[in-house]
Amino acid sequence: MTESAFWARLGLQRHPFPPTPDAASYFFTAHLQREYAEVRHCIEAGKGLVVVTGEVGMGKTTLVRRLLADLAASQVASALVFNTFLQDGALLAAILRDFGLDPTGSIDGDLARLNEFLVTQARGGRPCLLVVDDAQNLSESSLELIRLLSNLETGQTKLLQILLAGQPELMATLRRPTMRQLYSRIVKQCVLIGLKPEEVSRYVEFRLTQAGGSGRIELDRRAARALHRTSRGNLRRLHLILDRCLYGMVASGSRRIDAALVRSAVADLAEPGEAGRPGLFRRRALFAGGLAGMSTVALAALMWTQADRPQPPLPAVAQPTAVSQMTGPAQTPAPEPIPASRPVAEKPSATAGRARCLEVLRARRTGQPLDIRMRIMPAVLADQPVMDDDVCRFEEDGKAWLAWVPADEGQGPWEAGVDDPRVREVQRRLFERGLLAQRDIDGYLGPRTRAALRAFQQIVGVSATGLPDDFTLMLLRSFEITASQDKR
């Protein structure tokens, strides 16, 4: 089956979720629109050094390409360096070549040639921009070269605007004492964050529309929540999952993305040995090439074969040692490192509501064994909608309970002084709720992050320890509690 015929089966003209950056179909969230406008203004106004950071897969390269395309219309001369394993003199030579200049063979000569070029462009009223992608790979000596380039200026303006794009460790390097001269010249730092739960559906619809499939593929609400939960709003991960979903739809003849299809796609992407239900999605995809000759009856038989497989028994359920109404006064924080929770076995007498809740959680995870936690639900959350499929409510003993699957199960203890991507995710959620400044999204479990966690815990009515325990993490990802809801 040709590529065009493949997409035609779904009513599409091209791949809506390609693995490569697609600046022509750029999706702006409200946050990204503000950040992009500020970055572009800083460049066009000649303010100097701009830094764009984000985790792997957050869209840094796509933003850079969109920015270069937009600035080209404003007659901005630009050079893009993406091979940052070139260092020092080789890096400078690459910058000259991308500006259309021939390197001289020496750093002094290259600096003089670049300065002459920039002065000529400035006299003609044409701004110049240098973009360095994957800048986290630059050595300190190469960053010192960047500082020298930022010194190229007239009496009133910078001759060269510089944008460094890289992973969060770039900022860790720039904050070193030896880098303080370059760090002091940063006029704007843009931090890219993942899509919020409510943005996933709009993103998928936008990408499908751009590929010519407006209204032809349906994404149901539970699938959108599952997409956000499994991708955490990371665009690259989202594209990988949706790419597998498209293959599954071609195999089944469906035009609908549901939560079961998302779970199958996620399982298919799992590495060997990773927990999950392997093989279902990959086996479906094997039939895509010969689907034209496959009868509807044969396809239905395949699907029933998968559905009728025996399910594993319901696992023993665990809960935290202290199961109580979380409305007491603030507790003294535990010492470092923060230990992982040690649940104990659930009491054997479970209500029908609890049993149904556990069955639902297991079904949403395609039957795999789960470590399920439970706590009494704080009264503040009584009217709050649940945003996560891995959380379930039930009634027992006249009280409302929450059961959930820990998001960081098996990932080890939390420690202070360690750059942890889990901490970065917590910080992003605290920032979205107005409890933490954007500049504090650094991956470290420091005093400001602890204070923001305590504030969140006070709002929801649980013990304000300032620690990222399982219950607090579940509340952060599952309920849209903001600082404006604090009644104290």
NORRAQUI-V860914 format. One record per helix or strand of 2 or more residues. SS is the DSSP state (hx for helix, st for strand). FROM is the first residue (numbers start at 1). LEN is the number of residues. If there is no record, write none. Layout:
ss = [SS SS]
from = [FROM FROM]
len = [LEN LEN]
This chain:
ss = [hx hx hx st hx st hx hx st hx hx st hx hx st hx st hx hx st hx hx hx hx st st hx st hx st st hx hx hx hx hx]
from = [3 23 30 49 60 77 88 107 128 135 140 161 169 177 186 197 218 221 235 256 259 280 291 296 318 344 352 372 379 391 399 421 438 447 470 483]
len = [6 3 15 5 13 5 11 17 5 3 11 6 6 7 6 14 2 11 18 2 11 6 3 12 2 2 13 5 3 6 7 12 3 14 9 3]
